[in-house]
């Protein structure tokens, strides 16, 4: 077979694949989005015509496969900020990421106003240690502008082998000039849970993200805290938690809720409509709980906060969360590539959609930098509602007094309370036991 015939045959196959993608997206059962089949095929004919003209007349030869993949990427990108087409390499990389281990700098990013923007740095990672903040706009990566750069292309450029450097140019609100960061890449740790005691009877659990073993780690942390003595209160810190696996958010919520709904999802197909319910726990956990959230708490973190809030199992303290109330499903394609497609919305147990609106705290307390850092700007969070094309929603106690019960040797806890006004306030509230009368498990 000649090269030209093989090329033509490959083009036909690619066009059929593209047509299949179009039919998948436009040939749904919903009466609200019902495309006329003839119109779909007519548009496919136009696409084929454009492809032929580019192949024949464009000033330089182009790879037909690259052209079609570019067209698919553009089509999916127009749906919402979270849907994307994944090449085979990108699909494989995403599968690695969900296991919680990869080499990079450790930031959750999104696209806002066509500029790469930080949702939150992952705690303890190179980006966090370098001082990257939520809301930072990454305008250049290695000197290349990020305007109109796809999210996956940006991730690919920022990630790299452990020990290598990446240079980011960042614009931050309140800072007059662009900031240059040279960050050494590292292996992003898979451990997402840390814990310790704030006082002998008040525990603290920090969940940085939701990876494949997060629920197991939280369960182990609780058992260790409960083993040390009678827990009279618990702080669950979900601030700057960008989310992760839905299954882990459900399992973590189930550790604290004995009955009722944890979360539900609704999509166009029955396969995307789920209702996760709680199970009776082996260990009774009737102590009061406060969950810390902020604008960097997104997705799975919002599911946990919403589940505990609606089931009156915890008070939520901090600032309004990010507002990512949509479900993305990874659909593998025949050639090894994948489609990350928004397929449903999340709903809290009371039926609230958090899309764009987020979780409102019961007690709103903004983070205040320590006095010695008072000149620093508090992080300016971007939220789902700020993203172009987002889906619309459907429907002071002193630190000396607060630290008085701490063991002198516990320097980490002292440092945390000194620099973190939100944790100080949570500790104060947990000591004020009667405030939890509104919680069904409070005393």
N, C-alpha and C positions, 0 to 999 in steps of 0.2 A: 504494500500500500504506500502511495506517495506521501511525502510530508504534508502537502497541501490538503490531501484527503483526510489524513489523520487530524490535522488542525481543524478542518471543517466539522468532522465528527465530534471532536472534543467540544467545539463551540455549541453544537446542537445539544449535547449532553448537559453542558453548563446552563444553557438557556432553559432546558426542561427543569433542571434543578431550581433555577430562579423562579420559573413559573409555579413550581410546586410550593415554593416559599410564599409567593403571592397568594395562591389559593388557600394555603394554611391560614394566612392572616385575614383574608377578606371573605372567605367562604364559611363563616361561622353561622351558628343556628340562631343567634340573637336577632330579634326583630329590629332592634335599634341599629345594629350594624350589619345590614344585609346588602352585599354588593351584587349587582347584576352580573351574571356570568359572562354575558356577551361583552360587557364593558371591560371586565377584567382581561379577557383575551385580546380585546382591542388595544388595551394599554400594553400588554405583553408584546403585541406586534410592533408597537411604537418603540418599545425598549429594544427589540431585536433590530429594528431599522437603525436606531441610533448606534448600537453596537457595531453594526456593519459599516456605517459611515466613519466611525472612529477608527476601526481597523483599516479601512481603505484609504482614508484621506488625512488622518492626523499626521502632523509634521514628523513625528517619530513613531516607530513601531511600538505597539503596546501588547502586553500579555493579556489575552482574553480572560483568563481565570482571575487575574488581579483586578481587571475592570469590573467583572461581575461581583466579586467579593466586595469591592468598594461600593457598588450600587446597593448590595444587600445591607452593608454596614450603615450606609446613609439612610435607607428605608427604616431600619430598626431603630436607629438613633433618633428619628423623628417621633417615635411613639412616646417616650418619656425618658427621664435622665438615667434610669436604672436598667433598661433593656439594651442588649447589645448582641452582635454577631461575633462569635469566637472562632478564630482559625483553629486548626488542629493543635498547634503549639499552645495557643492561648487557652484552649479547653483543657489540655493536660496540666497547664500551670495552675488553673483555677482549682482543679481537683486536688492538687498538692496543697494549695492554700487552705482548703477547708479542713485539712488535717492539722493545721496550726503551725506548720514549720516551713519556712522559706527564707531565702536570703534577701535582705533589703534594708530599709531604714525604719519601717514600722509606723506608717501613717495610713489613716483611712481618708480617701479623697473623693471628691465629686466634681461635677462641672457646674459652675454658676456663672451666668452671663458670659458663657463661652470661655471662661478662665478656670483653670485648675485650682480648686479650693480645698483646704484642709478641713475635714469634719472633726477629726481629733487624732492626736498622736497616740500610739499604743504605749501604755505605761512601761517604763524601763527600757524602751528601745532606743537606738541611736538618735532618732528624730526627737524623742522626748527629752533625752539628755542634752541635745543641741539647742533646745529652747524653741522648737517649732510649736505654734499655738493654734487652737481651733480658730477658723476664720482667716488664717493666712492665705493670701493668694499667691500661688506659684506661677510666676509670669515667664520664667525661663528654666529649662533643665539643660545643663551643660551648654548654656548660651543660646539654645534654641527656644523660640517663643512657643508657649503652650496654647496660644489663641487658636481655636478650632481643632486642637489636638484631641483625639478621642481618649476616653478614659483608659482603655486598654493599652493604647500606644504609650500613654504617659506612665502607666504602671511598668510597662516593659523597659522604659528608659531609666526609671528611678531604681528598679531592682537590678541586681547584679551580683557577682561573686563576693563572698565574704572577704573583707579586708580591703576592697577597692573603694574609691571615693566617688561621690556624685556631688555636683555643684548645683545648688538651687538658688534662684533669684526670687525673693519674696517681697510682696508689698503688704504692709501691716497698717491697719487703721491706727492713727495717732503717731505714726513714724513718717517723717517727711520724705526720706529717701528710701529707695529699694535696699533691702538687706540681702547680703550674700552669705550663704551657708555652705560650707564644704563638710559633708557628713560621710563618715566611713561606714560602709554597709556591714551588717552583721547578720547572724542567724537569728531570726525572730523567735523568741522563746515560745514553746507550746504551752507552758504553764500559765493559765489565765486567772488563777485564784490565789490570793494571799489572805492570811488571817492572823489575828492576835487579840489580846484583851485590852480594852481601854481602862477598865477597872477590874477588880477580881470577879465581879459578877455581870459585867457588860462586855459582850463580844463584838468584834469588828471583822467583817468579811468583805474583801475587795474583789470584785469580778471585773477584769479588764476587757474580756471579750468572751464570746461563746464558741468554743471549739469542741472537738469531738468528745473530750473527756471532762468538760466543765462541770456537769452535774455530779459526776463521781467525786471530783475534787471538792466541790462545795459540801457534799455529804460527809466526806472525810473531815473537812474543817469543822463542821458542826459537831461531829462526834468527839473530836479532840477538845473543842471548847466546852462541851457539855460534860466531858470526863473530868475536866479540871475543877469543876465545882458547879453549883447551881447557877445557871444563866438566868438573870432577871431582865435582860434586855439585849437586843441585837441591832447592830448597824450593818446594813447591806449597801455598799458603795458601788453605784453603777455610773458614776460620773465619767465622762469621756469614754464610755464603752460604746464602740461603733456597731455592736450587734454580732451577728454570726449565724449559727445554725438554729433554725426554728425548733427542732426537736430538743435541743439542749435548754432553750428558754422554757419550754413546757415542763421538762423534767425538773429544772431548778424551782419553778413555781410550785410544782407538785410536792416539793419538800416541806412547804409551809402551809399549803391549803389542803384540807382533808376532804372537801366535797365541793360540788359545783363546777361551773365552767372556768377554764383557764384562759382560753382564747378560741375564737372561731375565725374561719376564713370563708370568703364568698367570692366566687369567680363565675365565668360564663358556663363552664362545664361542671357536672356533678363531681368529677374527680378532684376539683379544686375547692370543693365545699367540705370543710372539716369542722368538727367541734371537739376540742380536746377537753376532757373532764378530769378532775382531781381524784385521787385515790386515798383511802384511809392510810395514814402513816403509821409505821410500826412504833416510831418514837413520838411521843406527845410533845409538841412544841407550842406551849400556850403563852410563852413570854412575849411582851410587846416588841414590835419591830419598826424601825425607821429606815426607809430607803432613800439614799441620796442620789439626786439626778441633776443634770444640767443640759445645756444645749448640745453637748456632745454625746448625750445618751440617745442611741438610735436603735430602731428595728427590734432585735431580740431583747435588748435592754428595756425598751418601752413595753414589750409584751409582759415581762416580769413585773415591772412597776404597775402597769394597768391591772394585771391579775390580782396582785396583792392589795391594790387600792380598792378595786370594785368588790372584792370579797371581804373587805374591811379587816384584812389581816395585817395591814401596815399603814403607817402614815408616810406620805411622800414629802420630802423636804428638799428645797433647792430652787432651781429655776426651770421654766418650761423646756421640755425635751425637744429633740430634733423634728419629729413628726414624719417619720418614714413608716407609713401604714400600709405598705404594699408588699406582696409576696412575689419573689422571683423564682422561677423554675428553670433549671438547666435541662434543656432538651438536646440530647445527643443526635447528631445528623449522620448520614450514611458514610460520609468520607472522613469521619473522625472529628469534624468541626462541631460546634455547638451553638445553640441559641439560648441566650439568657433572656427570658421573656417574663414580663410582669403578667401574672395569671390570676391574681386575687388580691383582695384587701383584708387587712387584719381588723378584727373587732374585739374590744375588751369584753369581759363577762357581762357588763350591763348593756352591751350593744353599741358602744361608742366606736366610731371609726377615728383612729388617731392620725389619718392621712392629712398632712399639712398642719393640723392643729396641735398635735403632740399630746403629751400628758401634762396637765397642770398640777403643780404640787399643792398639797393641802396646806403647807406652810412655805411661803415664798421668801427665801433668804438668798440674795446674791452672794457670790464669793467675793470676799474683800482681801486683797493682798496684805501680807503682814506689814506692820507699820514701817519697818526698815525698807520695805519694797514699795512704799506708797506711791512712788513716782511711776511705777510700772502700770501699764494699761491692763485692766482685766480682759481676759479673752473675749473677743466678739464672735459669738457663735452664729454660723449660718444654719438655716433650718430648711426642711423640705419645702416650705412655702416660698422660699427665695429662689428655688431652682426653676429655670425656664422649662415650661412644659409639664410641671408637676400636676398630678391629679388633684382635683378639688375635693374637699370633704363632702360627703353626702349629707348628709343630714347637718441687855448685854452684861451677861455676867462676866467678870474678869477672868483671864486665863489662869491666873494664880489660884483663884478659888476653885475653878473647874478642874484643876489638876491636883487638887489637894489629896485625893484618894489614890493617886498613882504611886507605884513602887519607884523609889529613887533610881533603881537600876534600869528601869525601862525607858531608856533614852529615846527609842524610836517613837513610843507613844507620846512622850513629852514634846518631841519635835513636831509631831503631827498636830497636836493640840495647839501648839504655839503659832503655827503658820496657817492653820485651817479653821476659819471661823464657823464653817458649816458643820464640821465634825464636833467642834466645841458645843455648838447649839444642840446638836443631836444628843450628845452626852447629857447635857442639862435637862433636856426633855425626858430622856429615859429615866433619869433620876426622879423626875416628877411623875411618878407612876400613875396618878389619877387622871392625867390628861388622856390616857388611853381608854377612858370609859366609852368612847365612841367606837372602839374596836371590839368585836364580839369576843375576842380572846383576851382582852385586857381586864384588869382588876379594878 
